[in-house]
Amino acid sequence: MTVKPKDLVVWGIGTSRTIRVHWALIELGLPYRTVPLLTRTAGMDDPAFLSVNPRKKIPVLQDGDLILTESAAIVTYLAERYSTDERRLVPECMEQRARYMEWLSFICTELDATSLYVLRRHEGLPEVYGDAPKACEAAHEYFHRMINAAAMRLEDGPYLLGENFSGVDILMVSVLTWAHRYGLPLPAPFEGYRTAIVDRAAYAMAKEANTPR
Ligand SMILES: N[C@@H](CCC(=O)N[C@@H](CS)C(=O)NCC(=O)O)C(=O)O
């Protein structure tokens, strides 16, 4: 059964987390409206935004009465709700869904929160979060160790789940591109994987949708 979107609105542009949501919507061919809110701007204190996310974080998705935060949850919600036989971003088979959740958790915790976000906070925003050179050095090393070990699992590619592109590829490419911007070396299998996926038309459209005017 095809589920029709009610009134999809995305709050947030301009970051590695916000592009995930734009990209998933575009892959699924869903029309939506964007509130072009940028991180760390006065708009974050706007009562209209605080009413959708009192934690003052982007991205946020509104789908009718549903308000959802956390980019990985949003991508997975959109995939679960709006995938069709032609455009599917989450597998139906239980074993593949387990792999999807495994990758999602790995990307969000080991690559994003534990590695890249540490660098963002302490190298990118030391005036807010303080200098922490030892933590940053460890984050570099940790990212390197995690991504190299994960590269061994890419053998069945071209995508993380094998033959089919899915929501976890959106999440993975967003962190690999983030790492690339920080000058972190990627193992060859992930270089090739990222280069092939950023060639998708939907990625170019998502990049455009996520870019501040
Ligand atoms: N785990 C969250 C992280 C959201 C997040 O930290 N967003 C950043 C922009 S990428 C933000 O809104 N930062 C504002 C702040 O920390 O004050 C997700 O993946 O959605």
The ligand as an SDF file (V2000), in Angstrom:
LIG
                    3D

 20 19  0  0  0  0  0  0  0  0999 V2000
   22.2300   13.2760   17.1220 N   0  0  0  0  0  0  0  0  0  0  0  0
   21.6110   14.4110   16.4950 C   0  0  0  0  0  0  0  0  0  0  0  0
   22.6060   15.5610   16.4830 C   0  0  0  0  0  0  0  0  0  0  0  0
   21.9240   16.8490   16.1120 C   0  0  0  0  0  0  0  0  0  0  0  0
   22.9060   18.0000   16.2190 C   0  0  0  0  0  0  0  0  0  0  0  0
   23.7940   18.0230   17.0830 O   0  0  0  0  0  0  0  0  0  0  0  0
   22.7070   18.9990   15.3690 N   0  0  0  0  0  0  0  0  0  0  0  0
   23.5860   20.1350   15.3570 C   0  0  0  0  0  0  0  0  0  0  0  0
   23.8110   20.5840   13.9320 C   0  0  0  0  0  0  0  0  0  0  0  0
   24.5520   19.2640   13.0200 S   0  0  0  0  0  0  0  0  0  0  0  0
   22.9240   21.2510   16.1270 C   0  0  0  0  0  0  0  0  0  0  0  0
   21.7550   21.4930   15.9600 O   0  0  0  0  0  0  0  0  0  0  0  0
   23.7040   21.9120   16.9860 N   0  0  0  0  0  0  0  0  0  0  0  0
   23.2370   23.0340   17.7400 C   0  0  0  0  0  0  0  0  0  0  0  0
   23.8210   23.0420   19.1130 C   0  0  0  0  0  0  0  0  0  0  0  0
   24.4460   22.0570   19.5170 O   0  0  0  0  0  0  0  0  0  0  0  0
   23.6210   24.0370   19.8060 O   0  0  0  0  0  0  0  0  0  0  0  0
   21.1570   14.0540   15.0750 C   0  0  0  0  0  0  0  0  0  0  0  0
   21.8040   13.2060   14.4390 O   0  0  0  0  0  0  0  0  0  0  0  0
   20.1580   14.6140   14.6050 O   0  0  0  0  0  0  0  0  0  0  0  0
  1  2  1  0
  2  3  1  0
  2 18  1  0
  3  4  1  0
  4  5  1  0
  5  6  2  0
  5  7  1  0
  7  8  1  0
  8  9  1  0
  8 11  1  0
  9 10  1  0
 11 12  2  0
 11 13  1  0
 13 14  1  0
 14 15  1  0
 15 16  2  0
 15 17  1  0
 18 19  2  0
 18 20  1  0
M  END
$$$$
